Amino acid sequence: MKKIAFAALLAACAAAHADDVKLLTPVAYAAESSVVPKVREACKLEERLTADVGSQLGGTTDQPEGEVVKVSIVDVMGVGGGGWTGPKAISIRVDLMKDGKVTRSTHLTRTTTGGAFGGFKGTCSMLERDSTVLGKDVAKWVASSAYGTGEDVPKSDGK
């Protein structure tokens, strides 16, 4: 019982810290990113990640003052054809910055096969599933420098 209460308290504190940090916009593709042009144009992952990460943090800002998170899209695994052309994944670089200086960085990746009806989903909807979970991952990482190491490494397939 004590462990459950401690976990709830820790989660509440982590969520409060993530609410103080904003997403620095725009979210953009890293110079070294590799993305199929058709997917880049059709799925608009920059906009999707802005919405998903911003909603999990304290909103968005275009000013680097204070504590902000910068997200860059490093890689997108996915071509047209939805679930029939294999799993889809998004890899991002996340920088936690304080007054314009990077204090911590990490890479996060999410992969999905689309879930129970993945064969009937399009490429963009599958990548949106990854983006939604990445938004939560970023907020957890901001709140805890240990997130993404050891036992709490993010699982694949949006779970």
C-alpha positions in Angstrom: 0.0 0.0 0.0 2.9 2.4 0.8 4.4 1.7 -2.6 1.2 2.7 -4.3 0.9 5.9 -2.3 4.5 6.7 -3.0 4.1 6.0 -6.7 1.0 8.3 -6.9 2.9 11.1 -5.1 5.9 10.7 -7.4 3.6 10.8 -10.5 1.8 13.9 -9.2 5.2 15.7 -8.6 6.4 14.7 -12.0 3.3 15.9 -13.8 3.6 19.2 -11.9 7.2 19.7 -13.1 6.3 18.9 -16.7 3.5 21.5 -16.6 6.2 24.2 -15.9 8.1 23.4 -19.0 7.0 24.4 -22.4 7.7 23.0 -25.9 9.9 25.3 -28.0 8.3 25.7 -31.4 8.6 24.9 -34.2 9.2 21.2 -34.1 11.4 20.5 -37.1 13.2 17.7 -38.9 16.9 17.4 -38.0 19.3 18.1 -40.8 20.3 14.4 -40.8 16.8 13.1 -40.8 15.6 10.5 -43.4 11.9 10.6 -44.2 10.1 9.5 -47.4 9.0 12.8 -49.0 5.4 11.6 -49.5 5.1 10.7 -45.8 6.7 14.0 -44.8 4.2 16.0 -46.9 1.1 13.9 -46.1 1.5 13.2 -42.4 2.7 16.6 -41.2 4.5 15.1 -38.2 5.9 18.5 -37.1 2.4 19.7 -36.4 1.3 16.5 -34.8 4.3 16.3 -32.5 3.8 20.0 -31.6 0.2 19.2 -30.5 1.0 15.9 -28.7 4.1 17.1 -26.8 2.7 20.6 -26.1 -0.4 19.1 -24.6 1.6 16.9 -22.3 3.8 19.8 -21.2 2.8 23.4 -20.1 2.0 24.3 -23.7 4.2 25.8 -26.4 6.3 28.9 -26.9 8.6 30.3 -29.5 10.9 31.9 -26.9 13.9 30.0 -25.5 13.7 31.8 -22.1 13.1 29.7 -19.0 12.8 25.9 -19.2 11.8 24.6 -22.6 12.0 21.4 -24.5 13.3 21.3 -28.1 12.1 18.4 -30.2 13.8 17.4 -33.5 12.5 14.6 -35.7 15.5 12.4 -36.5 14.0 9.5 -38.4 10.6 8.2 -39.6 10.3 4.6 -40.6 7.3 4.3 -42.8 6.2 4.3 -46.4 2.7 4.4 -47.9 0.6 1.3 -47.7 -0.4 1.4 -44.0 -0.1 -1.7 -42.0 0.6 -3.8 -45.1 4.0 -2.3 -45.5 5.3 -3.1 -42.0 5.7 -1.2 -38.7 5.9 2.5 -38.5 8.3 4.4 -36.2 9.3 7.9 -35.2 12.6 8.8 -33.6 13.1 12.2 -32.0 15.9 14.0 -30.2 14.8 15.9 -27.1 16.8 18.7 -25.5 15.8 20.2 -22.2 17.0 23.8 -22.2 17.3 26.5 -19.6 17.6 30.0 -20.9 18.8 28.7 -24.3 21.4 26.3 -22.9 21.0 22.5 -23.2 20.9 20.9 -19.7 19.9 17.3 -20.8 19.3 15.4 -24.0 17.9 12.1 -25.1 16.6 10.2 -28.1 13.2 8.6 -27.9 11.7 6.2 -30.4 8.2 4.7 -30.7 7.2 1.9 -33.1 3.8 0.5 -33.8 2.2 -2.1 -36.0 -1.1 -0.3 -35.6 -2.7 -2.4 -32.9 -5.5 -4.9 -33.4 -6.7 -3.4 -36.7 -3.3 -2.2 -37.9 -3.8 -3.8 -41.3 -6.7 -1.5 -41.9 -5.0 1.7 -40.8 -3.1 4.2 -43.0 0.5 5.2 -42.6 -0.3 8.6 -41.1 -2.7 7.2 -38.6 -0.1 4.7 -37.5 2.5 7.5 -37.1 0.0 9.6 -35.2 -0.3 6.7 -32.7 3.5 6.9 -32.2 3.4 10.7 -31.9 0.7 10.5 -29.1 2.8 8.1 -27.0 6.0 10.2 -27.7 4.2 13.2 -26.2 3.7 11.2 -23.0 7.3 9.9 -23.1 8.7 13.4 -23.4 6.7 14.6 -20.4 7.9 11.6 -18.3 11.5 12.3 -19.3 11.3 16.0 -18.4 9.9 15.0 -15.0 12.5 12.3 -14.3 16.1 12.2 -15.6 16.0 8.4 -15.0 13.1 7.8 -17.4 14.3 5.8 -20.4 17.0 4.0 -18.5 16.9 0.6 -16.9 13.5 -0.9 -16.3 11.4 2.0 -17.4 12.5 2.0 -21.1 9.5 2.8 -23.3 7.8 -0.2 -24.8 7.1 -0.4 -28.5 3.7 -0.5 -30.2 2.2 2.5 -28.4 1.7 0.7 -25.1 
